[in-house]
Amino acid sequence: MDSYLVDLGAAFLTLNSVTIIVTMLAGVVIGIILGALPGFGSSQALALLFPVTFAMSVDQAVLFLIAVYSAVEYGSSIPAILIRTPGTGASAVTVLDGYAMARQGLSHRALRISLYSGVLGGTVSTIIFIVAGTSLGIVALAFGPGELFAVGVFGLSIVGGFFGKDAARGFLAVGIGLLLATVGSSGFGGLRFTFNQGLLLDGIPLVVVIIGFLAGPEAFRLLVDNRRTAAGQAVVNRAEQKERNRVTRADVKLLIPTWIRGSLLGTLAGAIPGAGGSVGALLAYSEEKRWSKRPEKFGTGIPEGIAAPEVANNAVVAGTLVPTLSLGIPGSGGAAILLGVLISKGVVPGPILFQQQGDFVLTVFIGLLMINLFLLIVGLLGTSTFSLVSRVPLRILGPFVLLLIVAGAYAFANNSVHIIMVLVLAASAYLLEKINIPVVPIVLAFIMGPIIESNLSRALTITRGDFFEIVTGPLTAAILILALAAAVYSFVSNMRQNRREAQATD
């Protein structure tokens, strides 16, 4: 107990420094800005800022990168809500209800719900980390390549079954996403669908797919439908608009169960190496839809549809630190960069870290709580500014979004071919939406495809090519059975709904 109090005192002493506080605040601001840029996920942001940490102390460097990591996850939701352009793959789920709410003239409300959810997710997962960090790390080790392959299949069954108007169109969209993900070099060796074109050897970049399928159709829609004065919202009394944009006590009461479930799922997803924010947001959204008393409202702009993926997305940050610090196993690309910083500064992650350098661990814990507080303050100050985007006339916003799409596609690798790719995918997505095929499952399947393939490849290497051994593992089999059950349930529930609608028409 005495040693704990000594470590706690040392942690507070470290954090009670103007340099550390300014560093964390700067990390939050930079992270929000980078997160709002299409394609700048946490891994890219941390990689870009890694050289900045060379002149910093270990505490300052780690807290700076964690601040950037947390803020990027929130920042990516801003363009997802306002212009349907998620900064990262994890924010693609937020598009479903966040953008729908913004089109109703409630962009300020959507941004506030996203902010509160993100801060709560980060705070709750940090507390969970403090209480059970080492234990969660040991549990996460139970998920090997075979189990992660099964988690990916389960994710696809959720995406196909619950992210469209009906399961058939949903799974068709998943198939399109997986087909696009196979372009390029295979994890099993060889090339697929490259058609002897060098530009396809590395596949279609994720940034191009996200921008093309999510922002592209909206850019075309804004250009075509430019008669309204603002993006999807009617002109209303300013006082009435302000009242509608408030997050009330009733909203908070409604969202408490969502925040609890999403925080737990996000922390778990972060603790499992290789799962990450996309899986956490997807699982949280699907579970929230399953528990909801009004599942048919998801996708129309309800608070739970924004809160679930956002709380899970930010909870992933502390979750990824569980295997990183307690076991020395990075839970994501961003965590791998954090691990590199630790090692370069002479800190050796592992169970012994909690015993020998307890003051450092507590500094990270308490620093995470402070970072979430800074994120709340900066987010509240910036919400009103961010929401001004929704008031821009369509005749201006449409060309601006199209320009942002072209710039984002080119800036990713300074390759003009990516501009052609993104425009082709955008036009395809626009046509797919016209025939009621959802595009979000395409993006999510594109993200999940490489996760499934790479883990299946590793599992086959471990089992020397015995696929039966992989799928009959206790945990793997249980997850695959859940995936099958979810797919069957989605088709059955669609059939029942169609039957009820047919009877109501008669």
Buried (B, 14 or more C-beta within 10 A) or exposed (E): EEEEEEBBEBBEEBBEEEEBBEBBBBBBBBBBBBBBBBBBBBBBBBBBBBEBBEEBBBBBBBBBBBBBBBBBBBBBBBBBBBBBBBBBBBBBBBBBBBBBBBBBBBBBBBBBBBBBBBBBBBBBBBBBBBEBBBEBBBBBEEBBBBBBBBBBBBBBBBBBBBBBEBBBBBBBBBBBBBBBBBBBBEBEEEBBEBEEEEEBEEBBBBBBBBBBBBBBBBBBBBBEEBEBEBBBBEEEEEEEBEEBBEBEEEBEEBBEBBBEBBBBBBBBBBBBBBBBBBBBBBBBBBBBBEEBEEBEBBBEBBBBBBBBBBBBBBBBBBBBBBBBBBBBBBBBBBBBBBBBBBEEBEBEBBBEBBEEBBBBBBBBBBBBBBBBBBBBEBBBEBBEEBBEBBEBEBEEBBBBBBEBBBBBBBBBBEBEBBBEBBBEBBBBBBEBBEEEBBBBBBBBBBBBBBBBBBBBBBBBEBBEEEEEBBBEBEBBBEBBEBBEEBBEBBBEBBEEEEEEEEEEEE
